[in-house]
Amino acid sequence: MPPHIGPSCEARRKRLERVQIKWLRAIALQEVISMFSSPAFAQAAGAAPGGAATLIGFLPYIAIFAIFYFLLIRPQQQRLKAHRAMVDAVQRGDEVVTGGGIIGKVTKIDGADVEVEIATGVKVKVLKGTLSDVRGKNGAISPVAANGN
């Protein structure tokens, strides 16, 4: 510290620097905010709210939803419906594939449970919902599985 500047002058200088830094930060923040805010508020003042501009604004969202519905949601619902019908139609003697990949013959159906014989004398009880494929009595592949659904 130079000899002609006392400690009080030094403290004032540091305080002034802190205030200047805060001020510069505030100005920088205002400029960043104004950079992202739209100055076109006055241009839309003449348009009626809820008009055609609003509908055109929602049109891309509606189109994206329609594409998702027809390409993803609807085919998945159809596959689920066909699988549910296939599992509900399982009968004694049908060859089934479980979700774990175990192949066996249905020996008993008890509501939501199915008893499957996976080897001679080896029977397991599985839930109907875990059946991934029903191959029929002669082991033929089901139409749902043949279509890749």
C-alpha positions as CSV (number, residue, x, y, z in Angstrom):
1,M,0.0,0.0,0.0
2,P,1.4,3.4,-1.0
3,P,2.3,5.7,2.0
4,H,-0.1,8.5,1.0
5,I,-3.2,6.2,1.1
6,G,-4.4,5.3,4.5
7,P,-6.3,2.2,5.6
8,S,-9.7,4.0,5.3
9,C,-9.0,4.9,1.7
10,E,-8.1,1.3,0.9
11,A,-11.3,0.1,2.5
12,R,-13.3,2.6,0.5
13,R,-11.5,1.5,-2.7
14,K,-12.3,-2.2,-2.1
15,R,-16.0,-1.3,-1.3
16,L,-16.2,0.7,-4.5
17,E,-14.8,-2.2,-6.5
18,R,-17.4,-4.6,-5.0
19,V,-20.2,-2.2,-5.8
20,Q,-18.9,-1.8,-9.4
21,I,-18.7,-5.6,-9.8
22,K,-22.3,-6.1,-8.5
23,W,-23.4,-3.4,-10.9
24,L,-21.7,-4.9,-13.9
25,R,-23.2,-8.3,-13.0
26,A,-26.7,-6.8,-12.9
27,I,-26.2,-5.2,-16.3
28,A,-24.9,-8.4,-17.8
29,L,-27.9,-10.3,-16.3
30,Q,-30.3,-7.8,-17.8
31,E,-28.7,-8.1,-21.2
32,V,-28.9,-11.9,-21.1
33,I,-32.6,-11.8,-20.1
34,S,-33.3,-9.2,-22.8
35,M,-31.5,-11.4,-25.4
36,F,-33.9,-14.3,-24.7
37,S,-37.1,-12.2,-24.3
38,S,-39.1,-11.4,-27.4
39,P,-39.4,-7.8,-28.4
40,A,-42.4,-8.6,-30.6
41,F,-45.1,-8.3,-28.0
42,A,-46.5,-5.1,-29.6
43,Q,-46.9,-6.8,-33.0
44,A,-49.4,-9.4,-31.7
45,A,-51.6,-6.8,-30.0
46,G,-54.0,-6.5,-33.0
47,A,-54.7,-10.2,-33.3
48,A,-57.7,-11.7,-31.5
49,P,-56.8,-14.2,-28.8
50,G,-57.8,-17.8,-29.7
51,G,-57.9,-17.2,-33.4
52,A,-56.4,-19.2,-36.3
53,A,-52.9,-18.4,-35.1
54,T,-53.5,-20.5,-32.0
55,L,-54.8,-23.4,-34.0
56,I,-51.8,-23.2,-36.4
57,G,-49.5,-23.2,-33.3
58,F,-51.1,-26.5,-32.1
59,L,-51.1,-28.1,-35.5
60,P,-47.6,-29.6,-35.2
61,Y,-48.4,-31.1,-31.8
62,I,-51.6,-32.7,-33.2
63,A,-49.7,-34.1,-36.2
64,I,-47.0,-35.6,-33.9
65,F,-49.6,-37.2,-31.7
66,A,-51.4,-38.7,-34.7
67,I,-48.2,-40.1,-36.1
68,F,-47.3,-41.6,-32.7
69,Y,-50.8,-43.0,-32.4
70,F,-50.9,-44.7,-35.8
71,L,-47.3,-45.9,-35.8
72,L,-46.8,-46.9,-32.1
73,I,-49.8,-46.9,-29.9
74,R,-52.4,-48.5,-32.1
75,P,-50.3,-51.4,-33.4
76,Q,-49.2,-52.2,-29.8
77,Q,-52.8,-52.2,-28.6
78,Q,-53.7,-54.6,-31.5
79,R,-50.8,-56.9,-30.6
80,L,-51.8,-56.8,-26.9
81,K,-55.4,-57.6,-27.8
82,A,-54.4,-60.6,-30.0
83,H,-52.0,-61.9,-27.4
84,R,-54.7,-61.6,-24.7
85,A,-57.1,-63.5,-26.9
86,M,-54.5,-66.2,-27.6
87,V,-53.7,-66.7,-23.9
88,D,-57.4,-66.7,-22.9
89,A,-58.0,-69.5,-25.5
90,V,-55.3,-71.8,-24.1
91,Q,-56.7,-75.4,-23.6
92,R,-55.5,-78.5,-22.0
93,G,-53.0,-80.3,-24.3
94,D,-51.8,-77.1,-26.0
95,E,-48.0,-76.6,-26.3
96,V,-47.0,-73.3,-24.8
97,V,-43.9,-71.1,-24.4
98,T,-43.5,-69.2,-21.1
99,G,-41.9,-65.8,-20.8
100,G,-38.7,-67.4,-19.7
101,G,-38.6,-69.5,-22.8
102,I,-39.7,-72.8,-21.3
103,I,-41.7,-75.0,-23.7
104,G,-44.2,-77.5,-22.3
105,K,-47.7,-79.0,-22.6
106,V,-50.7,-77.6,-20.6
107,T,-52.0,-80.3,-18.2
108,K,-54.4,-78.2,-16.1
109,I,-56.0,-74.8,-16.2
110,D,-57.0,-73.2,-13.0
111,G,-58.3,-69.6,-13.5
112,A,-55.3,-67.4,-13.9
113,D,-52.9,-70.3,-13.3
114,V,-51.8,-73.0,-15.8
115,E,-50.0,-76.2,-15.0
116,V,-47.4,-77.0,-17.6
117,E,-45.6,-80.3,-18.0
118,I,-42.0,-79.4,-19.2
119,A,-40.7,-83.0,-19.1
120,T,-42.2,-86.4,-18.3
121,G,-43.4,-86.1,-14.7
122,V,-42.1,-82.5,-14.2
123,K,-44.9,-80.0,-13.9
124,V,-44.7,-76.3,-13.1
125,K,-47.4,-73.9,-12.3
126,V,-47.2,-70.6,-14.2
127,L,-49.5,-67.6,-14.5
128,K,-51.5,-67.3,-17.8
129,G,-50.1,-63.8,-18.2
130,T,-46.5,-65.1,-18.4
131,L,-47.3,-67.2,-21.5
132,S,-45.6,-65.7,-24.5
133,D,-46.9,-68.1,-27.1
134,V,-49.5,-70.8,-27.5
135,R,-48.5,-73.3,-30.2
136,G,-51.6,-75.5,-30.3
137,K,-52.1,-79.2,-29.7
138,N,-49.6,-80.3,-32.4
139,G,-47.0,-77.7,-31.6
140,A,-47.8,-75.5,-34.6
141,I,-46.7,-71.9,-34.3
142,S,-49.6,-69.6,-33.6
143,P,-50.7,-66.9,-36.2
144,V,-49.8,-64.1,-33.8
145,A,-46.2,-65.5,-33.4
146,A,-45.9,-66.2,-37.1
147,N,-46.7,-62.5,-37.9
148,G,-43.9,-61.3,-35.6
149,N,-46.4,-59.7,-33.2
